[in-house]
Amino acid sequence: MKARGFFKNVWLMLLAAALIAVLPASAGAFKGEITVPIIYDATGPNSAGDLPLQKIRLGLNEWWNANRGGIAGYKVILKGVDFSYDMSKCMTLYKGFMAEKMPAVIISASGPAAMIKPMANKSKTVTIMAPTADVCYLNKDQKESYIFSCLPMYFDIYRTFIDYIMEVDWPKQGKKGKPVIGGFNADASFGKEVDRGLKMTCEKYGLTYVPTWCKFGITEASSQVAILKEAKCDYVIGMQLTNESMVLEKESSRMDFHPQFLLHGPHEPTAVKDGYAINAWGYNFAGGQDTPGGKTALELWKKYAPEQTPPILQWAYGFMIPLYTCMGRVIEKQGLKALTGENIKAELEKIKDEDLTQGLTAPWTYTQRDHSGPQAIKYQKCLDKEGNLYTTDWIPLPNKTPEQLTEEYYKK
């Protein structure tokens, strides 16, 4: 009997050891912690979009620890700090993280990119940012960059939307003539890039393009709406901060102007309910909601930011998933001590046509000279006031010429 009890105890001990071996690190067996700093806007002109986004990012981080065992068995601590969309404050915070020798930093913006880029390259700090030419591409004389984009290039996304309008949406509506395209862009580098892409593509189709501009932190947009309404714009497209897009939508509703919008950030909820905000998201995260990755994303949205439209999920996934994946690959191959910006960059640039998000997004590709990530997008159009959506198939982004893979092309 004693022998039987002894063997039973040994068997139970072996079973327990086996369970510990296969359970994710979230069960309490983390090897340690890894901090990933994120600089975001909690109190500045982009706070309306960045605060709910930060909720999603924190939720995704929590999910990653619980379901993926952290980064190679190390619990991820997402350290958020507010920069109030102040570029000098962003620089100060970034320098602090450089002094701490953080191998990777997330910046939830693209505005500081031109200033951050030389610092990131000198310190070899991998930095994930929102897409602009400074983020996605190198200048002609550069050999490498440590800045990576969380999404495809805005320039490509918005010019592709003109193709979608002309080839699909306008013919489907059965309207005569050609649509009039309005622009509403921030008076900043990312807005100017988008304006250039819209103008070029409208010229290709012989369309009238009516540009308008906005400063950061606007509280009204009556003059812009008056211009767009007078021109009878059928679509209004542009890149600005979320706060400004919401101001435009509210002002348009007040002035009885109802075009179809493709703007930056989650649509102002009342605009969607009014039925005129097209909710046409030209980003790669529109769609894929019936995939394993999409189902997880929707769970996170319902839990952390149900007051926003689901496309907000695109940003959280884009900022975090490629980075976390490649940090894990470095540790698995070389150990924790090898977790440097240089090694993380090398792993990111090995990603080629890879599904990083379990079907939620188009496959990702990074190369040494192209850090723009996914190269296909979808559009979602709000069909009615109940929020029912029409979603396109994947639309490949246009192939880029060697010139279009340089910063200089977008700054002419």
N, C-alpha and C positions, 0 to 999 in steps of 0.2 A: 504493500500500500504506500509506504514511504517512497519507494522507487517511482511508483506511478505518479505520486504527487510531485516528486522532483522533476520528472520529465514534463509534466503538465506546466510547471512553473517556467521551465526552460523554454517550452514552446510559446508560452505567453510573452516571455521576454523577447524572443526572436520576432514574434508577430508585431509587438510594439515597436521594435527597432525598424522593422520593414515599413510600418506605417509612417514613422517619422521620416524615413528616407524619401517616401513618395509624396508626403503632404507638402503643399506650397509653404514658402517661408512665412506667409501670413499667419500660419497656425501658431506663431510664437517662436519660430526658430530662425529669425533673421540673423545674418552674420554680422550685421552692423548697419550703419546708416550712410546714405549719400545725399548731400544737399544739392538741389538744383535751384539757383536763384532765378526769380522772374521779376522784371521791372515792368510795372503796368500802371495804367491811369485809373486811380480811384476817386480823384477829386477834380480833374481837369476837364477839358472840352470833349474828351472821348469817353468819359466815365459812364455815360448811358449804355455804351456797348461793352466797355471793358469790365465793369463790375459784374454783370451777369455772366460774362465769359469767364471771369476768374472763378465764379462758383462752379462752372462746368469743369474748368481745369482742375480745381481741387477735388471735385468728384471723380474725375478720370484718374487722378493720381491715387486716390483712395482705392478705386477699383483695380488699378494696376498692382498695387501692393497686395490686395486681397486675392486676386485671381491670376496674376503673373508672378507672384513671389517677389515683387520688387524688381530691381535691376540685378540680375544674376544672384539673387538671394539677399541683396542688401535693400533695406527699406528706403524708399525715396521720400525725402522731405522737400516739398515744394515751398521755397521761401519767397513769399511775395512782398515787394516793397513798392510804394507809390511814388511816381515821379511827376504827377499832376500835369503831364504832357509839357513839361518844362525841359528843354533840351540841355541846358546847363546842369540842371539837377540830375538828368539821366547820365550825363558824362561823369559827374561826381560819384554817383552810385556805382557806375560801371568800373571806375578806377578802384573803388573800394573792393569790388569782387576780384579784380585783377590782383590787388595786393594780397588777397586771401588765396590766390592761386587756384581759383575755381576753374576747372577744365572746360565748363560749358555754362552759358548764361542765356536766358530767354528774354527778349525785349518785345513787349506786345505793342509794337509800332514799327513804322518804317521811317518816320521823320528824322530820327537821329543817325540814320545809316551812314551818310557821308562822313560824319565825324567819328563814328564808332569803328568804321572799317579799318583805318590804319592802326588803331589801337588793338583791335582784335588780331590783325595779322602780325603785329609786332610781338604781342604776348602769347600768340597761338592759342587764343581762347575761342572755342567754337561758340558762335552766337546765332541763335535762331530768331529771325525777325519777319515782319510782314513784307510782302514782295514789292520791290522797286528795282530799277536798273542797278543801283548801288548794291543791293542785296543779292540779286540773281546772277550778275555777271561781273567779270573782271574788266578793267580798262586794258587797252591794247598792250601796255607795257608790263602788266602784272603777270606773274606766273602762277599765283595761287591766292585763294581767299578763304578766310575762316568764317565768313557769314553765309548762312543758308536760309532759304525761304521756306515758309510754312505752307505756301500755296503757289499756284502758277502765277506768272507775271500778270499784273493788272492790265498792262497794255494789250496782252494777247487775249485775256478774258473778254474785255469790253469790245475790242474790234471784232472778235468772233461772234458777239451778240448781234452785230449788224448783219453778218452773214446769215445768222439764224432768222432774223426778222425778214430778210428779203427772200430767203429760200423756203421758209416754213410758215412763220407766223402771219405775215402780211397776206400771202396768197390764201392761207386757210381762212382768213376773215372775209375774203371775197371783196375787198374794197378796191375802188378804182384809183388810178394814178399811183404816185409814189408817196411813201410816208415821209413826214418831216421829223427830223431827229433833233432833239434838244440836248444840250450838255449842261451839267451842273457839277463843276469840279472845284476842288480846293485849290486856292492860290498857293500851291506848294509843289515840290518835285513830283510826288505821285499823281497829283491832279493834272499837272502839265503833261506827264507821260500819257495818261489816258486820253486827254484832249487831243493829243497828236495822233494817237491810234484811231480815234473816232473820226477825225477829220480826214485822214488818209483813206479809211474804208468807205466813208460816205462819198468821197470823190470817185472811188472805184465804181460805185453804183449810180453816180449822178444824183445823189440825194442832197437836199438842203440841210445844212447843219447849223444850228443856232446855239452858240456857246454862251454860258453864263458862269460866273465865278463866285466863290464865297471865301471869307476869312474864317479862321478858327473861332469858335465861341459865339457865332451869330445867334440872335434870338428872334429874328424875323427875316423873311425872304420875299417881301412883297414886290420889290423891284425885279428880282429874278423871275418870279412867277408871272408878273405882268409881261415881261419880254417873251417868255415861253408861250404864254396863252395867246398873245397878239400874233405870234408866228404860227399858231394852231399846230403845235407839236403833237404828234401822235405818240411818241416815246420820249422819255427823258432819262438819259443815261449819264452816270458820272461817278467819280471817286471823291469822297469827302469823308469826314469823320461821322460817326453814327449820329451824334447830336445834331449835326447840320442836316443830315438826310431826314431826320424826324421833323425838323423845323420846316423844311421844304414841303413835306407831305401834309403837315397840318395847315400850312399857308395855302397850299393848292386846294385843299378841301374847303377852306374858308372862302376862297375866291372862285369856287365852282369850276375848277380846272381839273380834269380827270384823264391825264395821259396814262400810259403804262410805264411803270418805273422799273429801272434796274439801277439801284443805288447801293451804297456801301452800308453794311451793317444790317441787323434785323429791322424789318419794316416796323414803323410805328403801328401798334396793334389796331388803333381805330381806323387806320388807312386800309388795312386788310379787311376789316369788318365792313367798311364802306364799299368794298368790292372793286375799287379802282386801282389799288396797289397790286401790281401784277405778281409780286413775289417771285419774279423770275431771277433765280440765282444762277449766275454764270460761273459758279465755282464747282470744283470737282466733288464736293460733298452733297450736292443736291441729288438725291436718289440713293439707291443702294440700301434702302431702309429695311428691305426684307432679307438682307444678308446677315450672317452672324454678327459682323461688326456693326451693321446698321441697327440691329435689335438692341445691342448693348448701348449704343449711342442714344437711342430713344429712351431707354430706361434712365440713363443719366440725365437727359433733358427733362423728363417728367419729374425726377426727384429734385433737381437742383435749379432749373430755370424754366419752369413751365409757362411763365408769363411772356417768354420770348418765342419767336418762331424757330422751328427746329434747325434751320441752317446755321445757327450760332455754333452748332457742334463742330462745324468744319474747322473753326479756328483752334479749338482745344486739341483736336486730333493732329492738326498740322504742326502746331507748336511742339507737341510732346512726343508723339509716337515714333517718328524717325530717330529723334535724339535718344529716347529711352532704349530703343531697339539696338542702336549702335553702341551705346555705352555698355549694354549687356554683352554684346559681342566682343568688345575689347577685353572685358573682365574674364569672360569664358575662355578666350584664347590665350591671354597673357597675364591674368591676375590683376588684382586691385591696384597695385602700384603702377601698372601700365596705363591707368585711366588718365590720360593726358589729352589736351586738346588736339595735339598732333595725331594721336592714334584714333580718336573719335572722328576727326576729319577724314582720315584714310578709310575708315569703315563706311562713312556716309557716301563717299565717292565711289564705293564699290556697289552701291545699290543700283540695280539695272532692271527695269520693267518688273518690279517686285510689289506684290500685294502686301502692304504693311498693315492694313486695317480690316482684314477679313471681309473684303468685298464692299466695304462702305465707300471707298474711293477708287479712282482710277489707279493703276499701278504707278509706282514712283520710280524716277530715275534721276540720279545726280551724277554729273561728270566733273572733271576738274575745272571746266570753263562754264558750266551751266548748273547753277544751284537753284533752279526754279521748281524742282520737284515733279508732281504729276503733270502729264502732258495731254490730258483729256478732261472734258467738263460735261456737265449736264445743265439743262435749264428746267426750272419748275415754274409753271404759270398758275396763278390762283384763278380758278374757273368761276367761283361764286363766293357769296358772302359767308358761306359755311366753311370756307377754307379748303375745299376739294382742289386737288392739284393735278395738273397734267405734267408729266415728266418725260423729257426726251431720252433717246438713247445716248450713249457716250459719243461726244463730238471731239475728234482729235484737234488739238491746237495746231495752228499753221507751223510748218517747218521753218526754222530760222536760218537765215544766211549767216556766214561768218561775221559780217558786219553787225547783224542784229544780236550777236552774242557778246557785244561789247557795251560798256557804259556809254561811250561817246555817241553811239547811234541815237540814244534817247535824250541827249542833251543838246542837240543841234538847235 
